[in-house]
Amino acid sequence: MSTVNVPTRPGSVTLVVVLTWIGAILSIVGGIVALLARQNFVAEAGLTSSQSRLAGVVAIVFGIVLALLASALGKGSKFARFIVTIVMLLRLIVGAIGIFAVWGSPFVWGAVINVVVALLVLWLLWNAKAGAFFAAR
C-alpha cells in the first residue's frame, strides 16, 4: 500500500479562515444591528427605515456567504480560494480608487487599510505552502 502525503493546512490559510470567520460574524452582527436600529439612529445616519432594513438583510446574507467561504477554505476548497481571491482583487481596486478619491481627508486611512488587508489575504492564500495545500485537494 502506498500512502499519499497530503499537506496539512498551513498557518497562512488558517489565518485567512479565521479572518473570514471574523468578517462573517461582524457582518451578521452589523446586519442585526441595522435591522433593530431605532428610527432616530437611522435618520442620523441619513437612511430611511427601508434602507436600513435592506442594508441589514444584505449584511446578514453577506455574512452567511462569508461563513460558508470560511468553512470551505478550511477544507481546502479551490473554488472558495478563487472566490476570495476575486473579492480581494475587487477590494484592492476599490481601495486604490478610494485612496485617490478621499486623499487629504481622514477617510484615506480606511482605504489604505482595505488595500493592505486585501494584499495580505492574497499573499496568505497564494504563497508556496498555501499553493501546495490547495493543489493537494
C-alpha positions in Angstrom: 0.0 0.0 0.0 1.2 3.5 -0.7 0.3 6.5 1.4 -0.4 9.8 -0.1 1.3 12.7 1.6 -1.4 15.4 1.8 0.0 18.6 3.3 -1.7 19.9 6.4 -3.3 23.3 6.3 -0.6 26.0 6.6 -0.8 28.8 9.1 -1.4 31.3 6.4 -4.6 29.6 5.2 -5.7 29.2 8.9 -5.2 32.9 9.4 -7.4 33.7 6.3 -10.0 31.3 7.6 -10.0 33.0 11.0 -10.2 36.5 9.4 -13.0 35.3 7.1 -15.0 33.9 10.1 -14.4 37.2 12.0 -15.7 39.1 8.9 -18.7 36.8 8.7 -19.6 37.3 12.4 -19.2 41.1 12.2 -21.3 41.3 9.1 -24.1 39.3 10.6 -24.0 41.3 13.9 -23.9 44.5 11.9 -26.9 43.4 9.9 -28.9 42.5 13.0 -28.0 46.0 14.4 -29.2 47.6 11.2 -32.5 45.6 11.4 -33.0 46.6 15.1 -31.8 50.2 14.8 -34.2 52.8 16.2 -35.6 55.3 13.8 -33.7 58.3 15.2 -30.4 56.5 14.8 -31.3 55.5 11.2 -32.2 59.1 10.4 -28.9 60.4 11.9 -27.1 58.0 9.5 -29.1 59.6 6.6 -31.1 56.4 5.9 -34.8 55.6 5.7 -36.2 52.7 7.7 -36.5 50.6 4.5 -32.9 51.4 3.5 -31.7 50.3 6.9 -33.7 47.1 6.7 -32.3 46.4 3.2 -28.7 47.1 4.4 -29.3 44.7 7.4 -30.6 41.9 5.2 -27.7 42.3 2.7 -25.2 42.3 5.5 -26.6 39.2 7.1 -26.7 37.4 3.7 -23.1 38.5 3.0 -22.1 37.2 6.5 -23.6 33.8 5.8 -21.8 33.7 2.4 -18.5 34.6 4.2 -19.2 31.8 6.8 -19.6 29.3 4.0 -16.4 30.5 2.3 -14.5 30.3 5.6 -15.7 26.7 6.1 -14.8 25.7 2.6 -11.4 27.4 2.7 -10.6 25.5 5.9 -11.3 22.3 4.0 -9.1 23.3 1.0 -11.7 24.3 -1.5 -10.2 25.7 -4.6 -13.5 27.3 -5.5 -13.6 29.2 -2.2 -10.0 30.2 -2.7 -10.9 31.6 -6.2 -14.0 33.5 -4.9 -12.0 35.0 -2.0 -9.3 36.0 -4.5 -11.8 37.7 -6.7 -13.3 39.6 -3.8 -9.9 40.7 -2.5 -8.9 41.9 -6.0 -12.1 43.9 -6.1 -11.4 45.2 -2.7 -7.9 46.2 -3.8 -9.2 48.1 -6.8 -11.9 49.9 -4.8 -9.4 50.7 -2.0 -6.9 52.1 -4.5 -9.6 54.3 -6.1 -10.8 55.3 -2.6 -7.3 56.4 -1.7 -7.3 58.9 -4.6 -11.0 59.8 -4.0 -10.5 60.8 -0.4 -6.9 61.9 -0.5 -6.2 64.5 2.1 -9.1 63.6 4.4 -9.1 61.3 7.5 -11.0 58.7 5.4 -7.9 57.9 3.4 -6.8 55.6 6.2 -9.8 53.4 5.7 -9.0 53.0 2.0 -5.3 52.3 2.9 -6.3 49.6 5.4 -8.6 48.0 2.7 -5.7 47.8 0.3 -3.3 46.4 2.9 -5.7 43.8 4.1 -6.5 42.7 0.5 -2.8 42.4 -0.3 -2.2 40.4 2.9 -5.0 38.0 2.3 -3.9 37.5 -1.3 -0.4 36.8 -0.2 -1.6 34.4 2.5 -3.7 32.5 0.0 -1.1 32.3 -2.7 2.2 31.7 -1.0 4.0 28.4 -1.7 2.7 26.5 1.3 -0.9 27.6 0.6 -0.4 26.6 -3.0 0.7 23.1 -2.0 -2.2 22.7 0.4 -4.8 23.7 -2.3 -3.1 21.7 -5.0 -3.3 18.5 -2.9 -7.1 18.8 -2.8 
